[in-house]
Structures are given as structure tokens and as C-alpha cells.
Amino acid sequence: MEWLRKLARCVLASLVVVESIYAQQLSAAEAIQQHIAALPAKAHVVLHLSDGHTMRGRIVSRNNQDFALKLDNGGTPQTIAYQQVTAVEEVSGQHSKMKWIVIGVVAVAAVVVAVIAIHAVHSPTINGV
């Protein structure tokens, strides 16, 4: 009879451990769901998945169990369960756009200065010399 009690204790202890692991997974999924819900519409994100893969795209829809992500490389939106996601990073494209705008403005300014300098060197003076 003693072995039966030990077996019952082991089974109960295993159930408690399994339940706590399941509860931790649910709370992690709920945290990911809340994080994704707080992002702006059409947010551009990088997702780290539990299988080790990384996905990059825009969130196009959300519901209670999963959300849809339109990948940067095109194709149809993919449905992803919150439990598959281990981390979410919002990608801000503003810095790269601003960088290219500044580079463009500087390039145009350099061309304008070069044209004015060339024109000043090769144009006759006002006194006719």
C-alpha cells in the first residue's frame, strides 16, 4: 500500500508542475497579446518565435487567439498565435527616411554650390577685363 501512496504523490506533484508551466505559458502569451494590442495600427514589427525563427512585417489584424502579419517580402498575411511569439520589437522607419532626406538635401546643396563656383570662375567680370 505504501507504494500506492508514493505513486499518488508523484502523480499529484507532476500535475502541479504541469499546471504551473501551462499557467506561465498562458501569462507569457497574454503579455505578448497585450503588447501587440498596444501597438499602433499597421505597426511594423520584428517577431521572435519560439521555434527560433524571426519574422518582419506589418500587423494587419488582431483577435483574441492570434494576429495576422504581412511579411516585408510580400505574399499573403500569415496568421500567428500569440503563444508562438517570444518577443516583439516595433521597427521605426522614421530614422532611415529622415537619413535619406538629409542625404538628398546635402547632395542638392553640394551640386548648387559647385554650379555657382564653376559659373563664377568661368564667367567674365563686370568691368570687361
Sine and cosine of phi, psi and omega as CSV:
sin_phi,cos_phi,sin_psi,cos_psi,sin_omega,cos_omega
0.00,0.00,-0.49,0.87,-0.03,-1.00
-0.89,0.45,-0.63,0.78,0.00,-1.00
-0.90,0.43,-0.52,0.86,0.03,-1.00
-0.92,0.38,-0.65,0.76,0.06,-1.00
-0.90,0.43,-0.68,0.73,0.03,-1.00
-0.88,0.47,-0.66,0.75,0.03,-1.00
-0.89,0.46,-0.69,0.73,0.01,-1.00
-0.89,0.45,-0.66,0.75,0.04,-1.00
-0.89,0.46,-0.69,0.72,0.02,-1.00
-0.89,0.46,-0.67,0.74,0.01,-1.00
-0.90,0.43,-0.70,0.71,0.01,-1.00
-0.91,0.42,-0.66,0.75,0.03,-1.00
-0.90,0.44,-0.65,0.76,0.03,-1.00
-0.89,0.45,-0.66,0.75,0.02,-1.00
-0.89,0.46,-0.64,0.76,0.02,-1.00
-0.90,0.43,-0.68,0.73,0.01,-1.00
-0.91,0.42,-0.71,0.70,0.01,-1.00
-0.89,0.46,-0.67,0.74,0.02,-1.00
-0.90,0.44,-0.65,0.76,0.00,-1.00
-0.93,0.36,-0.61,0.79,0.06,-1.00
-0.90,0.44,-0.69,0.72,0.02,-1.00
-0.88,0.47,-0.66,0.75,0.01,-1.00
-0.91,0.42,-0.62,0.79,0.04,-1.00
-0.92,0.40,-0.64,0.77,0.03,-1.00
-0.90,0.43,-0.66,0.75,0.02,-1.00
-0.90,0.43,-0.67,0.74,-0.02,-1.00
-0.92,0.38,-0.57,0.82,0.06,-1.00
-0.92,0.40,-0.68,0.73,0.03,-1.00
-0.90,0.43,-0.63,0.78,0.04,-1.00
-0.91,0.41,-0.61,0.80,0.03,-1.00
-0.91,0.41,-0.67,0.75,0.05,-1.00
-0.89,0.45,-0.68,0.73,0.00,-1.00
-0.88,0.48,-0.68,0.73,0.01,-1.00
-0.92,0.40,-0.64,0.77,0.02,-1.00
-0.89,0.45,-0.71,0.71,0.00,-1.00
-0.92,0.38,-0.61,0.80,0.03,-1.00
-0.91,0.42,-0.49,0.87,-0.02,-1.00
-0.99,0.17,-0.22,0.97,-0.01,-1.00
-0.96,0.28,0.47,-0.88,0.03,-1.00
-0.92,0.39,0.31,-0.95,0.03,-1.00
-0.86,0.51,0.63,-0.78,0.00,-1.00
0.87,0.50,0.52,0.85,-0.01,-1.00
-0.88,0.47,0.65,-0.76,0.06,-1.00
-1.00,-0.05,0.86,-0.52,-0.14,-0.99
-0.72,-0.70,0.31,-0.95,0.22,-0.98
-0.90,-0.45,0.81,-0.58,0.00,-1.00
-0.96,-0.29,0.70,-0.72,0.13,-0.99
-0.96,-0.28,0.86,-0.51,-0.08,-1.00
-0.99,-0.16,0.35,-0.94,-0.05,-1.00
-0.91,0.41,-0.36,0.93,0.03,-1.00
-1.00,0.06,0.08,1.00,0.05,-1.00
0.99,-0.11,-0.20,0.98,0.00,-1.00
-0.98,0.21,0.34,-0.94,0.07,-1.00
-0.82,-0.57,0.67,-0.74,0.03,-1.00
-0.81,-0.58,0.57,-0.82,-0.01,-1.00
-0.75,-0.66,0.77,-0.63,0.01,-1.00
0.05,-1.00,-0.27,-0.96,-0.01,-1.00
-0.92,-0.38,0.69,-0.73,0.05,-1.00
-0.97,0.25,0.84,-0.55,-0.05,-1.00
-0.95,-0.30,-0.36,0.93,0.08,-1.00
-0.34,-0.94,0.35,-0.94,-0.02,-1.00
-0.61,-0.79,0.55,-0.84,0.19,-0.98
-0.55,-0.83,-0.21,-0.98,-0.13,-0.99
-0.94,0.35,-0.54,0.84,-0.08,-1.00
-0.98,-0.20,-0.46,0.89,-0.10,-1.00
-0.40,-0.91,-0.05,-1.00,0.03,-1.00
-0.54,-0.84,0.27,-0.96,-0.01,-1.00
-0.94,-0.34,0.68,-0.73,-0.01,-1.00
-0.84,-0.55,0.83,-0.56,0.12,-0.99
-1.00,-0.04,0.92,-0.38,-0.08,-1.00
-0.92,0.40,0.49,-0.87,0.01,-1.00
-0.88,0.48,-0.54,0.84,-0.05,-1.00
-1.00,0.08,0.22,0.98,0.10,-0.99
1.00,-0.06,-0.21,-0.98,-0.03,-1.00
1.00,-0.01,-0.04,-1.00,0.00,-1.00
-0.99,0.15,0.46,-0.89,0.03,-1.00
-0.86,0.52,0.60,-0.80,0.02,-1.00
-0.97,-0.26,0.68,-0.74,0.04,-1.00
-1.00,0.05,0.77,-0.64,-0.05,-1.00
-0.78,-0.62,0.78,-0.63,0.05,-1.00
-0.97,0.24,0.59,-0.81,0.01,-1.00
-0.86,0.51,-0.53,0.85,-0.02,-1.00
-0.92,0.38,-0.34,0.94,0.02,-1.00
-0.98,0.21,-0.30,0.95,-0.14,-0.99
-0.99,-0.12,0.78,-0.63,0.05,-1.00
-0.98,-0.18,-0.44,0.90,0.01,-1.00
-0.41,-0.91,0.50,-0.87,0.03,-1.00
-0.77,-0.64,0.75,-0.66,0.08,-1.00
-0.83,-0.56,0.80,-0.61,0.08,-1.00
-0.99,0.16,0.73,-0.69,0.00,-1.00
-0.99,-0.16,0.79,-0.61,0.02,-1.00
-0.98,-0.21,0.90,-0.43,0.02,-1.00
-1.00,0.04,-0.06,1.00,-0.06,-1.00
-0.89,0.46,-0.63,0.78,-0.04,-1.00
-0.91,0.41,-0.68,0.74,-0.02,-1.00
-0.94,0.35,-0.59,0.81,0.05,-1.00
-0.91,0.42,-0.71,0.70,0.00,-1.00
-0.89,0.46,-0.62,0.78,0.02,-1.00
-0.86,0.50,-0.72,0.70,-0.02,-1.00
-0.93,0.36,-0.55,0.83,0.07,-1.00
-0.90,0.44,-0.72,0.69,0.01,-1.00
-0.89,0.46,-0.69,0.72,0.02,-1.00
-0.87,0.49,-0.67,0.74,0.02,-1.00
-0.89,0.45,-0.71,0.71,0.00,-1.00
-0.89,0.45,-0.69,0.72,0.01,-1.00
-0.90,0.44,-0.65,0.76,0.01,-1.00
-0.90,0.44,-0.70,0.71,0.03,-1.00
-0.89,0.46,-0.68,0.74,0.02,-1.00
-0.89,0.46,-0.65,0.76,0.01,-1.00
-0.90,0.43,-0.66,0.75,0.03,-1.00
-0.90,0.43,-0.69,0.72,0.01,-1.00
-0.88,0.48,-0.71,0.70,0.01,-1.00
-0.89,0.45,-0.65,0.76,0.00,-1.00
-0.90,0.43,-0.68,0.73,0.01,-1.00
-0.90,0.44,-0.69,0.72,0.02,-1.00
-0.89,0.45,-0.67,0.75,0.00,-1.00
-0.91,0.42,-0.69,0.72,0.03,-1.00
-0.90,0.44,-0.69,0.73,0.01,-1.00
-0.89,0.46,-0.66,0.75,-0.02,-1.00
-0.92,0.40,-0.58,0.81,-0.02,-1.00
-0.95,0.30,-0.63,0.78,-0.13,-0.99
-0.99,-0.15,-0.04,1.00,0.00,-1.00
-1.00,0.00,0.56,-0.83,0.03,-1.00
-0.93,0.38,0.46,-0.89,0.01,-1.00
-0.97,0.25,0.30,-0.95,-0.05,-1.00
-0.92,0.38,-0.54,0.84,-0.04,-1.00
-0.98,0.22,-0.05,1.00,0.04,-1.00
0.98,0.19,0.29,0.96,-0.03,-1.00
-0.99,0.16,0.00,0.00,0.00,0.00
